[in-house]
Amino acid sequence: MSENLDLEKLQKYALNTWLFKQGEMVSLMIHLGYRLGLYRAMDGQGMISAKELSEVSGCHERWILEWLRCNAAAGLIKTSDGVSFELEAEGAAVLSKADEPTYAAAVFANIKPIEVIDGIAEAFKTGIGLSYDGQGEGSEHAVEAMCGPMSKALLVSQVLPLLDGVANKMKKGAKVLDVGCGTGLAIELLAEAFPESFFVGYDPSSRAIEAAKQRFSEFENVELFNLGAEEIPDSGDVDFAMTLDCLHDMPRPDLALKAIWGALKKDGTLLVKEIKSSAVWDDNLRNPVLALMYATSITTCLSSAMSDKDTLGLGTLGLNPDLLSEMTREAGFTSFQQHKVDDPTNLYYEVRP
Ligand SMILES: C[S@@+](CC[C@H](N)C(=O)[O-])C[C@H]1O[C@@H](n2cnc3c(N)ncnc32)[C@H](O)[C@@H]1O
């Protein structure tokens, strides 16, 4: 070993590196717990042994014991003896209860197939990333697992009332455009709350649109287009448009904003939900999961944002408030307001033509 090395620093560095490997392996255990229904089986049971959990879950006791001990070692469940274990209420809100805004277990359902990882490595050479459809089967559901809990908790009850006049228009019957609608969760939430309104969704991912079509097979007030935002016609008849967590994924968000401007009525409203980010590195360091965000950018957001030639290539943290404000102004919008919403990850903007 080189004599110049600071041993203490080296040990800390090596441990920090191995903790990421531990995170990868524990993620796989969360995936298994989600897939086999183990967290749900533990929820509300108090202390439970491997034998009891194996009986309710139908899984082999010895495998369950190892899984329980791994989860306890990771601090995800409680034990005092390595024999009985408890998923406490806070753990259940993150790993078992799908209706909680804090629910995260489903995010671990998606494991990147090797061909997607190969594709990302290739993108480092060519500069051209993978669109959402190239990111592996089921990745559209992983997106919903990531963005869905907060949308369910906030969109109708907290965000919409902040937008001047929008809820009233939607009660009477408005034309609503969801740009980058993914699998359609936001449309579903709004269509349930405002059945008089008509909803149009655009997304270039054919898998996401296919899932949305299945979701709305019984709805008569939803129309879906397997097209990117740039293709939206300048109809000038839309009352309310939204881009939820997707402008930074688009190769040309500037062109998307121009198209949305053309589709909106002159008194229409655009809601933009974007990842909390800043042009200043030190501000971003306040984000406790910043490395996760950049890794997600490489595998997902930047990859999509660079899935074409001549892109802006923004990525997960690339669309900060100043840049968005400038981009909306250049697209023709004259009013830009940021709203306060209790969401640790996203910022919300009301933008008007
Ligand atoms: C993180 S997902 C968000 C989906 C949905 N809005 C939500 O909140 O769950 C980003 C979406 O942007 C879509 N997207 C990527 N490029 C786009 C483009 N040029 N026009 C419209 N949507 C685009 C992707 O296909 C993907 O469905």
The ligand as a Gaussian input file, in Angstrom:
#p B3LYP/6-31G(d) Opt

LIG

0 1
 C      -41.187000      11.723000     -14.284000
 S      -42.389000      11.337000     -15.481000
 C      -43.804000      12.217000     -14.854000
 C      -45.107000      11.615000     -15.290000
 C      -46.355000      12.271000     -14.695000
 N      -46.498000      13.649000     -15.101000
 C      -46.371000      12.144000     -13.180000
 O      -46.349000      13.172000     -12.492000
 O      -46.417000      11.006000     -12.690000
 C      -41.897000      12.260000     -16.893000
 C      -42.756000      12.029000     -18.119000
 O      -42.364000      12.971000     -19.124000
 C      -42.557000      12.342000     -20.369000
 N      -41.852000      13.064000     -21.431000
 C      -40.563000      12.930000     -21.838000
 N      -40.356000      13.717000     -22.920000
 C      -41.518000      14.355000     -23.186000
 C      -41.949000      15.271000     -24.192000
 N      -41.123000      15.693000     -25.148000
 N      -43.230000      15.688000     -24.172000
 C      -44.081000      15.267000     -23.212000
 N      -43.745000      14.399000     -22.239000
 C      -42.479000      13.947000     -22.228000
 C      -42.041000      10.936000     -20.122000
 O      -42.454000      10.024000     -21.122000
 C      -42.616000      10.644000     -18.740000
 O      -43.864000      10.018000     -18.822000

